[in-house]
């Protein structure tokens, strides 16, 4: 039996992204939590430039704030980019 490097919650996000027709390669990363994947997926579905926040070192809450800022037209989201740790 083949084993996946993704847990069930991560797989659900990948499936949701694939079904919505977005490029899931940007969040097909087992280092991302399912919640991080969700924030990237939502941004991609909204047509946002998720490459600005699609990194494992941003926690899901920071990703959400960055996604919402991009959605609202804030271009310089670097000020929101507080890394964990």
C-alpha positions as a Python dict, from the first residue, in 0.01 Angstrom:
ca = {
    (1, 'X'): (0, 0, 0),
    (2, 'X'): (137, 343, -95),
    (3, 'X'): (171, 591, 185),
    (4, 'X'): (115, 962, 143),
    (5, 'X'): (340, 1228, 287),
    (6, 'X'): (23, 1433, 346),
    (7, 'X'): (-221, 1382, 631),
    (8, 'X'): (-597, 1365, 576),
    (9, 'X'): (-656, 1737, 639),
    (10, 'X'): (-379, 1836, 398),
    (11, 'X'): (-517, 1599, 134),
    (12, 'X'): (-860, 1761, 170),
    (13, 'X'): (-708, 2102, 93),
    (14, 'X'): (-526, 1965, -210),
    (15, 'X'): (-847, 1805, -338),
    (16, 'X'): (-1045, 2127, -282),
    (17, 'X'): (-783, 2321, -475),
    (18, 'X'): (-776, 2073, -761),
    (19, 'X'): (-1156, 2073, -783),
    (20, 'X'): (-1163, 2453, -797),
    (21, 'X'): (-923, 2445, -1091),
    (22, 'X'): (-631, 2632, -935),
    (23, 'X'): (-265, 2538, -959),
    (24, 'X'): (-207, 2339, -641),
    (25, 'X'): (169, 2314, -690),
    (26, 'X'): (219, 2630, -485),
    (27, 'X'): (80, 2460, -173),
    (28, 'X'): (159, 2096, -246),
    (29, 'X'): (416, 2098, 31),
    (30, 'X'): (398, 1858, 327),
    (31, 'X'): (575, 2118, 545),
    (32, 'X'): (261, 2333, 531),
    (33, 'X'): (-19, 2266, 778),
    (34, 'X'): (-369, 2212, 645),
    (35, 'X'): (-465, 2559, 771),
    (36, 'X'): (-170, 2717, 589),
    (37, 'X'): (-274, 2529, 276),
    (38, 'X'): (-626, 2662, 319),
    (39, 'X'): (-508, 3023, 330),
    (40, 'X'): (-299, 2972, 18),
    (41, 'X'): (-587, 2795, -157),
    (42, 'X'): (-834, 3070, -70),
    (43, 'X'): (-595, 3335, -200),
    (44, 'X'): (-537, 3147, -523),
    (45, 'X'): (-912, 3103, -571),
    (46, 'X'): (-947, 3480, -529),
    (47, 'X'): (-682, 3539, -796),
    (48, 'X'): (-427, 3681, -550),
    (49, 'X'): (-49, 3655, -580),
    (50, 'X'): (-5, 3388, -315),
    (51, 'X'): (368, 3365, -386),
    (52, 'X'): (404, 3658, -146),
    (53, 'X'): (301, 3445, 154),
    (54, 'X'): (316, 3076, 53),
    (55, 'X'): (603, 2984, 284),
    (56, 'X'): (599, 2736, 575),
    (57, 'X'): (760, 2987, 810),
    (58, 'X'): (447, 3206, 808),
    (59, 'X'): (186, 3069, 1043),
    (60, 'X'): (-173, 3038, 921),
    (61, 'X'): (-287, 3352, 1107),
    (62, 'X'): (-18, 3563, 941),
    (63, 'X'): (-107, 3409, 605),
    (64, 'X'): (-470, 3501, 659),
    (65, 'X'): (-382, 3862, 739),
    (66, 'X'): (-161, 3879, 431),
    (67, 'X'): (-433, 3726, 214),
    (68, 'X'): (-693, 3971, 338),
    (69, 'X'): (-455, 4264, 288),
    (70, 'X'): (-385, 4155, -71),
    (71, 'X'): (-757, 4113, -130),
    (72, 'X'): (-813, 4467, -3),
    (73, 'X'): (-550, 4609, -237),
    (74, 'X'): (-258, 4650, 3),
    (75, 'X'): (51, 4605, -210),
    (76, 'X'): (327, 4617, 50),
    (77, 'X'): (233, 4329, 276),
    (78, 'X'): (592, 4283, 394),
    (79, 'X'): (508, 4470, 714),
    (80, 'X'): (272, 4186, 802),
    (81, 'X'): (540, 3925, 739),
    (82, 'X'): (634, 3840, 1095),
    (83, 'X'): (797, 3500, 1105),
    (84, 'X'): (731, 3249, 1377),
    (85, 'X'): (1013, 3151, 1602),
}
